[in-house]
Amino acid sequence: MTQIYPIKRLTRSLSFFYYQTDNDKTLKSGDIVEIPFRNQSIFGVVKKMEEIDAPAYRVKSIIRARPDIPPLHEKEITFYEWLAEETLQSVGSILYASLPDFPKLIKDQKNFSKKIDHSRSFSNTQNYSRELSLIESNQKAFISCSSLNKMASLVEAYQKKHPTDQIVILVPRLEDAKWLTYFFSHESISLITGEQSAGSLYEAWKHYRHKQHKILLGTRRAALMPLFGTETIFVFHSSCESYKQMSQNPHYDVRTSLTYLYNQMHFRLYYLDTAPRADDIAFFEKEHLFFETNPYPTEILNRDPLSIDPKLPLFSYLATERIEQTLKENKRVLCVYNRTGSARRLECHDCHYVFLCNHCQIPYVVYEQHLKCHHCQQIKHLPLHCPDCQGKLLESKGWGIKKIRERLQKYFPSKTIGLIEKSIIEQPEAEIIMTTSFIFETPLDFQKLLKPIGLILILDADLPLYQPTFRATEQAIRSFEEWKGMARTFKARYAIQTAYPDFFTNYQSKPETFFLQEYSTRASYHLPPFVRLVRIQYKDKNPSQSLKQLELIKETLKKKNSSVELQGPFPYKSSFACTIWVDQNIKSILWPYLQSLAQVFIIDTDAFL
């Protein structure tokens, strides 16, 4: 008898299935086979062979083995089993999300290697000897890098010194992957993204698996591919939120998975970004965190009320002076304000009613023709009156990037003011450009458009600090460092406005101390990575049914352990959810119960990663 994991989405309570092998003793753990499953022919992975008596029910036979498909290593199967337990999914569902679609027809195995040929070439004349030395002398490390180009150049230099290494490069965004295919156009690479066809995805993985390609480049999807035999993994922009799968099962985080794989497979692992997360300290420790030794000059402007120019709200007197000075030098200005739309909320003048999203209970952002919730993406038409008092005097409150652009145009009437934000690119060659962080999602094209820049000015560097998350401080620092990296690329002056100048000054003087203190604070307040937040969502068209089911879970868990604290139920993405703070002591009690819940319960076992 053979234990086989079907490669198929299955309920979280299901595991392997028994199949007969018809005395085929050549099968071994990790082999790919075709099996009958619920009137279908699907693929499966052999878990192990067993000498047991046939069970009472009829056991189906394996259709055929597939020796043409590379088998999984024992450590890879162990990883998928761990990930299934970690995310409260079946192993079959994890395999379905991780493995490429295998071809139904058996093909001849060919020693085939295809180069990605692009005409674009890149020059790299910079010396990164310090960073290369850190990579050579550390099995794992976080290394501060100011730009995507620098990260790619480091990998290129590393590969020249280690030409036989199998290297994986992970990036958070599809645009980054596309840009890097140009950068490494002289190499044979396997590209793994969510945009590829099933056939090209399988071919790319197979070429890397057979060592016909030395580099596997991909987005979050690539981290779940079978990677045994990899010598080195580089994670670009390692602090990016896109490394966490939030939209569908399995709700995994690439960095958590890599930590487990590192301890199992002992490859070399390097995180490259402008700044680390406090969570990274738990893995890399102080000895393996390396920051820039030559910080880029930064002007920190105090944004207290007395320093603000009354003719140009949000701009201090010094900020307007820097803009005027840059324009006189015949250079352009990039003004950054990471708030889209025209205003932050819509409010009734008479009764002060605020228009909130029905699902998320947060204010809608105001645009010219509509309101939009940036949490659940719901859009509604601009209302004509207040639903509470029927008043017709509705006021837009707070600053959006478009309103600031209008004020800038009045202040500098002879200058052109451009705008770059998501889905909008207007006058990118203007003398002054208003932009959001969307510019980082397409680094190559926009950077080409924006040259030459003489000044990058952050209008409100404190915006991330106001977010209701324990990650607010590290997000503020990451944003601060990202824009500084762009200023370094353009060789432009860099200035930020802040109401808390000491916060940024102290960080700049001792960045390592800042993150160590942040890590210590997390421990004191029992925040991640010392605990995790589990979110349980129940999807049902009937809201009352959703609330009822979550209340039942709340009662059941209280009976199992009185120390379990559930928050909610509360509105979440057109349904309802509740959350639980979990440490290792509670996990042993909680996990078996959550594993038994039906699939209508969507469970994210690390909702705050």
C-alpha positions as CSV (number, residue, x, y, z in Angstrom):
1,M,0.0,0.0,0.0
2,T,1.1,3.5,-0.7
3,Q,0.3,6.7,1.1
4,I,-0.2,9.5,-1.4
5,Y,-1.0,13.2,-1.0
6,P,-3.4,14.3,-3.8
7,I,-2.3,17.6,-5.4
8,K,-5.7,19.2,-5.0
9,R,-7.5,21.7,-2.8
10,L,-9.0,19.7,0.0
11,T,-10.6,20.4,3.3
12,R,-8.2,21.1,6.1
13,S,-9.0,18.0,8.0
14,L,-8.0,15.6,5.2
15,S,-4.5,14.1,4.9
16,F,-3.0,11.4,2.7
17,F,-5.0,8.6,0.9
18,Y,-4.1,4.9,0.4
19,Y,-3.5,3.5,-3.1
20,Q,-2.5,0.1,-4.4
21,T,0.7,0.0,-6.4
22,D,0.2,-3.4,-8.2
23,N,3.5,-4.7,-6.9
24,D,5.5,-1.7,-8.3
25,K,8.4,-1.6,-5.9
26,T,10.3,1.1,-7.8
27,L,8.2,3.9,-6.3
28,K,9.7,5.8,-3.5
29,S,8.9,8.8,-1.3
30,G,8.6,12.0,-3.3
31,D,7.7,10.4,-6.7
32,I,5.0,12.0,-8.8
33,V,2.2,9.7,-9.8
34,E,-1.2,9.9,-11.6
35,I,-4.1,8.7,-9.5
36,P,-7.9,8.4,-9.8
37,F,-9.6,10.8,-7.4
38,R,-13.4,11.4,-7.3
39,N,-14.0,10.5,-11.0
40,Q,-10.9,12.5,-12.1
41,S,-7.4,11.7,-13.0
42,I,-5.1,14.0,-11.0
43,F,-1.4,14.1,-9.8
44,G,-0.2,13.0,-6.4
45,V,3.0,12.9,-4.4
46,V,4.1,9.6,-2.7
47,K,4.4,10.1,1.0
48,K,5.7,6.6,1.8
49,M,5.2,2.9,1.1
50,E,3.7,0.6,3.8
51,E,3.4,-3.1,4.3
52,I,-0.1,-3.3,5.8
53,D,-3.2,-5.4,5.3
54,A,-5.7,-4.0,2.8
55,P,-8.4,-1.9,4.5
56,A,-12.1,-2.9,4.5
57,Y,-13.0,-0.4,1.8
58,R,-12.0,-0.8,-1.8
59,V,-8.6,0.8,-2.5
60,K,-8.0,2.3,-5.9
61,S,-4.8,1.6,-7.9
62,I,-2.3,4.2,-9.1
63,I,-2.8,4.9,-12.8
64,R,0.9,5.3,-13.5
65,A,4.1,6.6,-12.2
66,R,5.6,9.8,-13.8
67,P,9.4,9.4,-13.8
68,D,9.7,12.2,-16.3
69,I,8.6,14.7,-13.6
70,P,11.4,15.6,-11.1
71,P,10.5,14.0,-7.7
72,L,10.3,15.9,-4.4
73,H,13.1,15.5,-1.8
74,E,12.2,14.2,1.6
75,K,13.0,17.6,3.1
76,E,10.6,19.3,0.7
77,I,7.8,17.0,1.7
78,T,8.5,17.7,5.3
79,F,8.4,21.5,4.5
80,Y,5.0,21.2,2.9
81,E,3.7,19.1,5.9
82,W,5.0,21.8,8.2
83,L,3.4,24.6,6.2
84,A,0.1,22.8,6.1
85,E,0.1,22.5,9.9
86,E,1.3,26.1,10.3
87,T,-1.5,27.6,8.0
88,L,-4.2,25.1,9.0
89,Q,-4.6,23.7,5.5
90,S,-4.4,20.2,4.1
91,V,-1.1,19.1,2.6
92,G,-2.9,18.6,-0.7
93,S,-4.0,22.2,-0.7
94,I,-0.4,23.3,0.0
95,L,0.9,21.2,-2.8
96,Y,-1.7,22.5,-5.2
97,A,-0.7,26.1,-4.4
98,S,3.0,25.4,-4.5
99,L,3.8,23.0,-7.4
100,P,3.5,23.9,-11.1
101,D,0.9,22.2,-13.2
102,F,2.5,19.0,-14.4
103,P,2.0,17.9,-18.1
104,K,-0.5,15.1,-18.7
105,L,1.6,13.7,-21.6
106,I,5.0,12.1,-21.0
107,K,7.7,14.0,-22.9
108,D,11.2,13.0,-23.7
109,Q,13.7,14.6,-21.3
110,K,15.9,16.9,-23.2
111,N,18.9,18.9,-22.1
112,F,17.3,22.1,-23.0
113,S,18.4,25.5,-21.9
114,K,16.9,28.7,-23.1
115,K,18.3,32.2,-22.6
116,I,16.0,35.2,-22.1
117,D,17.3,37.6,-24.8
118,H,16.8,41.3,-24.3
119,S,18.5,44.1,-26.1
120,R,18.7,46.4,-23.1
121,S,22.1,46.4,-21.3
122,F,23.1,47.8,-17.9
123,S,26.4,49.1,-16.8
124,N,27.6,48.5,-13.3
125,T,30.7,50.4,-12.4
126,Q,30.1,50.8,-8.7
127,N,32.2,49.0,-6.1
128,Y,30.3,46.9,-3.6
129,S,33.3,45.3,-2.0
130,R,32.0,45.8,1.5
131,E,28.6,44.2,0.8
132,L,30.3,41.3,-1.0
133,S,32.6,40.8,1.9
134,L,29.6,40.6,4.2
135,I,28.0,38.0,2.0
136,E,31.1,35.9,1.8
137,S,31.7,35.9,5.6
138,N,28.1,35.3,6.8
139,Q,25.8,32.3,6.1
140,K,22.8,34.6,6.7
141,A,22.5,38.4,6.9
142,F,20.4,41.4,6.5
143,I,22.2,44.0,4.3
144,S,21.0,47.5,3.8
145,C,20.7,48.4,0.1
146,S,19.3,51.7,-1.2
147,S,18.0,50.6,-4.6
148,L,16.9,47.7,-6.7
149,N,19.8,48.3,-9.1
150,K,22.3,47.9,-6.2
151,M,20.7,44.7,-5.1
152,A,20.8,43.2,-8.6
153,S,24.5,44.4,-9.0
154,L,25.4,42.6,-5.7
155,V,23.8,39.3,-7.0
156,E,25.6,39.7,-10.3
157,A,29.0,40.2,-8.6
158,Y,28.3,37.3,-6.3
159,Q,27.4,35.0,-9.2
160,K,30.7,35.8,-10.9
161,K,32.5,34.6,-7.9
162,H,30.3,31.5,-7.5
163,P,29.4,30.5,-11.1
164,T,28.2,27.0,-10.2
165,D,25.8,28.0,-7.4
166,Q,22.1,27.5,-7.8
167,I,20.7,31.0,-6.9
168,V,17.1,32.0,-6.1
169,I,16.1,35.7,-6.3
170,L,12.8,36.6,-4.7
171,V,11.1,40.0,-5.4
172,P,7.8,41.3,-4.0
173,R,6.3,42.7,-7.2
174,L,5.8,41.5,-10.8
175,E,7.3,44.8,-12.1
176,D,10.5,44.1,-10.2
177,A,10.7,40.6,-11.7
178,K,10.2,42.0,-15.2
179,W,12.9,44.7,-14.7
180,L,15.4,42.1,-13.4
181,T,14.9,39.9,-16.5
182,Y,16.4,42.8,-18.4
183,F,19.2,43.2,-15.9
184,F,20.2,39.5,-16.1
185,S,19.5,39.2,-19.9
186,H,22.9,37.7,-20.4
187,E,22.0,34.7,-18.1
188,S,19.9,31.7,-18.5
189,I,17.2,32.2,-15.9
190,S,14.0,30.5,-14.8
191,L,11.2,33.1,-14.3
192,I,8.4,32.2,-11.8
193,T,5.4,34.6,-11.5
194,G,1.7,34.4,-11.2
195,E,1.3,35.7,-14.8
196,Q,2.8,32.8,-16.6
197,S,1.0,30.0,-18.4
198,A,0.9,26.5,-16.7
199,G,3.3,25.1,-19.3
200,S,5.9,27.8,-19.1
201,L,5.8,27.7,-15.3
202,Y,6.6,24.0,-15.3
203,E,9.3,24.3,-17.9
204,A,11.0,27.2,-15.9
205,W,10.9,25.1,-12.7
206,K,12.2,22.0,-14.4
207,H,15.1,23.8,-16.0
208,Y,16.2,25.1,-12.6
209,R,15.6,21.7,-11.0
210,H,17.8,20.0,-13.6
211,K,20.5,22.7,-13.1
212,Q,20.1,23.8,-16.7
213,H,19.4,27.3,-15.4
214,K,21.5,28.7,-12.5
215,I,19.1,31.5,-11.5
216,L,15.5,31.2,-10.5
217,L,13.8,34.6,-10.3
218,G,10.3,35.0,-9.0
219,T,7.7,36.6,-6.9
220,R,6.1,35.2,-3.8
221,R,4.9,32.1,-5.7
222,A,8.5,31.0,-6.3
223,A,9.3,30.7,-2.6
224,L,6.9,27.7,-2.4
225,M,8.5,25.8,-5.3
226,P,10.6,22.8,-4.5
227,L,14.0,24.4,-4.0
228,F,16.2,21.6,-2.7
229,G,19.7,21.9,-4.1
230,T,19.6,25.7,-3.9
231,E,22.9,27.1,-2.5
232,T,21.9,30.8,-2.1
233,I,18.7,32.8,-1.8
234,F,18.4,36.6,-2.0
235,V,15.2,38.3,-0.9
236,F,15.0,41.8,-2.5
237,H,12.9,44.4,-0.6
238,S,12.6,41.9,2.2
239,S,10.4,44.1,4.4
240,C,7.7,44.5,1.8
241,E,4.1,43.5,2.8
242,S,3.6,41.7,-0.5
243,Y,5.6,38.7,0.8
244,K,2.5,37.8,2.9
245,Q,-0.3,36.1,1.0
246,M,-3.4,37.9,2.3
247,S,-6.1,37.4,-0.3
248,Q,-6.5,33.6,-0.4
249,N,-5.5,30.3,1.2
250,P,-2.9,29.4,2.2
251,H,-2.2,32.6,4.1
252,Y,1.6,32.0,4.2
253,D,4.5,34.5,4.7
254,V,7.6,34.0,2.6
255,R,9.9,35.1,5.3
256,T,8.5,32.6,7.9
257,S,8.8,29.8,5.3
258,L,12.4,30.7,4.5
259,T,13.3,30.6,8.2
260,Y,12.1,27.0,8.4
261,L,13.7,26.0,5.1
262,Y,17.0,27.6,6.1
263,N,17.1,25.5,9.3
264,Q,16.3,22.4,7.2
265,M,18.4,22.8,4.1
266,H,21.2,25.1,5.3
267,F,21.5,27.3,2.2
268,R,22.9,30.8,2.3
269,L,20.2,33.4,2.9
270,Y,20.4,37.2,2.5
271,Y,17.7,39.9,3.0
272,L,18.3,43.1,1.0
273,D,16.3,46.2,1.8
274,T,16.6,49.8,2.9
275,A,15.7,48.8,6.4
276,P,14.8,45.6,8.3
277,R,11.7,44.7,10.2
278,A,12.0,44.3,14.0
279,D,10.9,40.7,13.4
280,D,14.1,40.0,11.4
281,I,16.2,40.5,14.6
282,A,14.7,37.2,15.9
283,F,16.3,35.3,13.0
284,F,19.4,37.3,12.0
285,E,20.3,38.5,15.5
286,K,22.4,41.6,16.1
287,E,25.6,40.1,14.6
288,H,24.1,39.6,11.2
289,L,22.4,43.1,10.7
290,F,24.5,45.4,8.5
291,F,23.5,49.0,7.8
292,E,24.9,51.6,5.4
293,T,28.2,53.0,6.6
294,N,28.0,56.2,4.5
295,P,24.5,57.7,5.2
296,Y,23.2,60.0,2.6
297,P,22.8,63.7,3.6
298,T,19.3,64.4,4.8
299,E,17.7,67.7,5.9
300,I,15.1,67.3,8.6
301,L,12.7,70.2,8.6
302,N,10.6,70.9,11.7
303,R,6.9,71.0,10.8
304,D,5.6,72.8,13.8
305,P,2.6,75.2,13.3
306,L,4.8,78.4,13.5
307,S,7.0,77.2,10.7
308,I,4.2,76.5,8.2
309,D,3.8,78.9,5.3
310,P,0.1,80.3,5.5
311,K,0.0,80.7,1.7
312,L,0.9,77.0,1.2
313,P,-0.5,74.7,4.0
314,L,1.6,71.6,4.7
315,F,4.8,73.4,3.4
316,S,7.2,75.0,5.9
317,Y,9.0,78.2,5.0
318,L,12.2,76.3,4.7
319,A,10.5,73.8,2.3
320,T,9.3,76.5,0.0
321,E,12.8,78.0,0.0
322,R,14.3,74.7,-1.0
323,I,11.8,74.3,-3.8
324,E,12.5,77.8,-5.1
325,Q,16.2,77.3,-4.9
326,T,16.0,74.0,-6.9
327,L,13.8,75.6,-9.6
328,K,16.4,78.5,-9.9
329,E,19.1,75.8,-10.5
330,N,16.9,74.6,-13.5
331,K,16.3,71.3,-11.8
332,R,13.0,69.6,-11.0
333,V,11.3,68.9,-7.6
334,L,9.7,65.7,-6.5
335,C,7.1,66.4,-3.7
336,V,5.9,63.2,-1.9
337,Y,2.6,63.0,-0.2
338,N,1.3,59.4,0.3
339,R,-2.4,60.3,0.4
340,T,-4.4,59.8,-2.8
341,G,-7.6,61.5,-3.8
342,S,-8.8,65.0,-3.0
343,A,-9.5,64.7,0.7
344,R,-9.3,62.2,3.5
345,R,-13.0,62.2,4.5
346,L,-16.4,63.7,3.7
347,E,-18.3,65.3,6.6
348,C,-21.6,67.0,7.1
349,H,-21.2,70.7,8.1
350,D,-24.4,70.7,10.2
351,C,-24.3,67.5,12.3
352,H,-20.6,66.5,11.6
353,Y,-21.7,63.1,10.3
354,V,-18.7,61.3,8.7
355,F,-19.3,59.0,5.7
356,L,-17.9,55.6,6.7
357,C,-17.5,52.4,4.7
358,N,-20.4,50.0,5.6
359,H,-18.0,47.0,5.8
360,C,-14.9,48.4,7.4
361,Q,-16.2,51.4,9.4
362,I,-13.4,53.7,8.3
363,P,-13.9,57.0,6.4
364,Y,-14.2,57.0,2.7
365,V,-11.5,58.8,0.8
366,V,-12.9,61.6,-1.4
367,Y,-12.3,61.7,-5.1
368,E,-13.7,64.1,-7.8
369,Q,-16.6,61.9,-8.8
370,H,-16.8,59.2,-6.0
371,L,-15.9,58.0,-2.6
372,K,-13.6,55.0,-2.1
373,C,-12.7,52.8,0.8
374,H,-9.0,51.9,0.6
375,H,-9.4,48.9,2.8
376,C,-12.0,46.9,0.9
377,Q,-11.9,48.9,-2.4
378,Q,-15.6,49.6,-2.3
379,I,-16.7,52.6,-4.4
380,K,-19.9,54.7,-4.1
381,H,-21.2,57.9,-5.8
382,L,-20.7,61.2,-4.1
383,P,-23.8,61.7,-1.9
384,L,-26.1,64.8,-2.3
385,H,-27.1,65.1,1.3
386,C,-26.4,63.8,4.8
387,P,-28.3,60.6,5.7
388,D,-28.7,61.7,9.3
389,C,-29.9,65.3,9.1
390,Q,-30.6,65.6,5.4
391,G,-28.3,68.6,5.3
392,K,-26.9,69.4,1.8
393,L,-23.7,71.2,3.0
394,L,-21.1,68.4,2.8
395,E,-17.4,69.3,3.3
396,S,-14.2,67.5,2.3
397,K,-11.8,67.4,5.2
398,G,-8.1,66.6,5.3
399,W,-5.5,66.9,2.5
400,G,-5.3,64.6,-0.6
401,I,-2.5,64.8,-3.1
402,K,-4.8,66.5,-5.7
403,K,-5.8,69.3,-3.4
404,I,-2.1,69.9,-2.6
405,R,-1.4,70.0,-6.3
406,E,-4.0,72.7,-6.8
407,R,-2.5,74.8,-4.0
408,L,1.0,74.4,-5.4
409,Q,-0.2,75.6,-8.8
410,K,-1.6,78.8,-7.2
411,Y,1.7,79.4,-5.4
412,F,3.8,78.7,-8.5
413,P,1.5,79.9,-11.3
414,S,4.3,80.0,-13.9
415,K,5.4,76.4,-13.2
416,T,4.0,73.1,-14.5
417,I,2.8,70.7,-11.7
418,G,2.7,67.0,-12.6
419,L,1.0,64.2,-10.8
420,I,1.9,60.5,-10.5
421,E,-0.2,58.2,-8.5
422,K,-2.0,54.8,-9.0
423,S,-3.8,54.8,-12.4
424,I,-2.9,58.5,-13.0
425,I,0.2,59.9,-14.7
426,E,-0.2,63.6,-15.7
427,Q,2.6,65.8,-17.0
428,P,5.5,63.5,-15.8
429,E,8.0,66.0,-17.4
430,A,6.7,68.9,-15.2
431,E,9.0,71.1,-13.2
432,I,7.3,70.1,-9.9
433,I,5.9,66.6,-9.6
434,M,3.5,65.4,-6.9
435,T,3.7,61.7,-6.3
436,T,2.8,58.9,-3.9
437,S,4.8,55.7,-3.1
438,F,3.2,54.1,-6.2
439,I,6.3,55.3,-8.0
440,F,8.2,52.4,-6.5
441,E,5.9,49.8,-8.1
442,T,7.4,50.6,-11.5
443,P,10.9,51.6,-10.8
444,L,12.5,51.5,-14.2
445,D,10.1,53.6,-16.3
446,F,9.3,56.3,-13.8
447,Q,13.0,56.8,-12.9
448,K,13.7,57.3,-16.5
449,L,10.9,59.9,-16.8
450,L,11.9,61.8,-13.7
451,K,15.5,62.7,-14.5
452,P,17.0,65.1,-13.7
453,I,15.7,65.6,-10.1
454,G,17.3,68.2,-7.9
455,L,15.2,67.8,-4.8
456,I,13.1,65.1,-3.2
457,L,10.8,66.6,-0.5
458,I,8.7,64.4,1.8
459,L,5.8,66.7,2.9
460,D,4.8,64.6,5.9
461,A,7.2,61.9,7.0
462,D,5.0,61.2,10.0
463,L,2.0,59.8,8.1
464,P,3.0,56.1,8.7
465,L,3.2,56.9,12.5
466,Y,-0.5,57.6,12.6
467,Q,-1.5,54.1,11.3
468,P,-3.2,51.9,13.9
469,T,-0.6,49.2,13.8
470,F,2.3,48.2,16.0
471,R,4.5,48.4,12.9
472,A,4.0,52.1,12.5
473,T,7.5,53.2,13.6
474,E,9.3,50.7,11.4
475,Q,7.0,51.6,8.4
476,A,7.9,55.3,8.9
477,I,11.6,54.4,8.9
478,R,11.3,52.2,5.8
479,S,9.5,54.9,3.9
480,F,12.1,57.4,5.0
481,E,14.9,55.1,3.8
482,E,13.2,54.2,0.5
483,W,12.9,57.9,-0.6
484,K,16.5,58.5,0.6
485,G,17.6,55.7,-1.7
486,M,15.8,57.3,-4.6
487,A,17.5,60.7,-3.8
488,R,20.9,58.9,-3.8
489,T,20.1,57.4,-7.2
490,F,19.3,60.8,-8.6
491,K,22.1,62.5,-6.6
492,A,19.4,64.9,-5.5
493,R,19.0,66.8,-2.2
494,Y,16.8,65.0,0.3
495,A,14.5,66.8,2.8
496,I,11.7,65.6,5.0
497,Q,9.1,67.5,7.0
498,T,8.2,66.1,10.4
499,A,6.6,67.2,13.7
500,Y,9.0,64.7,15.4
501,P,12.5,65.6,14.2
502,D,14.2,63.9,17.2
503,F,12.6,60.5,16.1
504,F,14.3,60.6,12.7
505,T,17.6,62.2,14.0
506,N,18.0,59.5,16.7
507,Y,17.4,56.8,14.1
508,Q,19.9,58.2,11.7
509,S,22.6,58.4,14.4
510,K,22.1,54.8,15.6
511,P,19.9,52.7,13.3
512,E,20.9,49.4,14.8
513,T,20.0,50.6,18.3
514,F,16.6,51.8,17.0
515,F,15.6,48.3,15.8
516,L,17.0,46.5,18.9
517,Q,14.9,48.8,21.1
518,E,11.8,48.2,18.9
519,Y,12.4,44.5,19.2
520,S,12.7,44.8,23.0
521,T,9.5,46.9,23.2
522,R,7.6,44.2,21.2
523,A,8.7,41.6,23.8
524,S,7.6,43.8,26.7
525,Y,4.1,44.3,25.2
526,H,3.7,40.8,23.9
527,L,3.5,41.7,20.3
528,P,4.8,39.8,17.2
529,P,7.1,38.0,16.7
530,F,6.6,36.9,20.3
531,V,2.9,36.2,19.8
532,R,0.8,35.8,16.7
533,L,-2.7,37.1,15.8
534,V,-5.1,34.5,14.4
535,R,-8.0,35.8,12.4
536,I,-11.1,33.7,11.8
537,Q,-13.5,34.9,9.1
538,Y,-16.9,33.3,8.3
539,K,-18.1,34.0,4.8
540,D,-21.9,34.0,4.4
541,K,-24.3,36.1,2.4
542,N,-26.4,36.3,5.5
543,P,-24.6,38.6,8.1
544,S,-26.6,37.2,11.0
545,Q,-25.5,33.7,10.2
546,S,-21.9,34.8,10.1
547,L,-22.2,36.5,13.5
548,K,-24.0,33.4,14.9
549,Q,-21.2,31.0,13.8
550,L,-18.4,33.2,15.2
551,E,-20.2,33.6,18.5
552,L,-20.4,29.8,18.8
553,I,-16.7,29.6,18.2
554,K,-16.1,32.2,20.9
555,E,-18.1,30.2,23.4
556,T,-16.5,26.9,22.5
557,L,-12.9,28.3,22.9
558,K,-13.8,29.9,26.2
559,K,-14.9,26.5,27.5
560,K,-11.7,24.9,26.3
561,N,-9.4,27.5,27.8
562,S,-10.6,30.5,29.8
563,S,-7.3,32.4,29.0
564,V,-8.2,32.5,25.3
565,E,-9.2,36.1,24.5
566,L,-11.2,36.6,21.3
567,Q,-11.8,40.0,19.9
568,G,-15.0,40.5,17.8
569,P,-16.9,39.6,15.8
570,F,-16.4,42.7,13.8
571,P,-17.0,43.7,10.1
572,Y,-14.3,42.4,7.8
573,K,-14.2,42.3,4.0
574,S,-18.0,42.1,3.4
575,S,-18.5,39.6,6.2
576,F,-17.4,39.2,9.8
577,A,-14.3,38.0,11.6
578,C,-12.8,37.6,15.1
579,T,-9.2,37.6,16.2
580,I,-7.2,35.7,18.9
581,W,-3.7,36.5,20.3
582,V,-1.8,33.2,20.4
583,D,1.4,32.2,22.1
584,Q,3.0,28.7,22.1
585,N,1.1,27.6,25.2
586,I,-2.3,28.4,23.7
587,K,-1.4,27.1,20.2
588,S,-1.3,23.4,21.4
589,I,-4.9,23.8,22.6
590,L,-6.2,26.0,19.8
591,W,-4.8,24.3,16.7
592,P,-6.5,20.9,16.9
593,Y,-9.9,22.7,17.2
594,L,-9.3,25.1,14.4
595,Q,-8.1,22.2,12.2
596,S,-11.6,20.7,12.6
597,L,-13.5,23.7,11.4
598,A,-15.2,23.6,8.0
599,Q,-13.7,25.4,4.9
600,V,-16.3,28.2,5.2
601,F,-14.1,29.5,8.0
602,I,-11.2,31.3,6.4
603,I,-8.3,31.2,8.9
604,D,-5.2,33.4,8.8
605,T,-2.8,32.0,11.4
606,D,-0.5,35.1,11.3
607,A,-2.7,38.0,10.4
608,F,-0.3,40.7,11.5
609,L,2.8,39.7,9.4
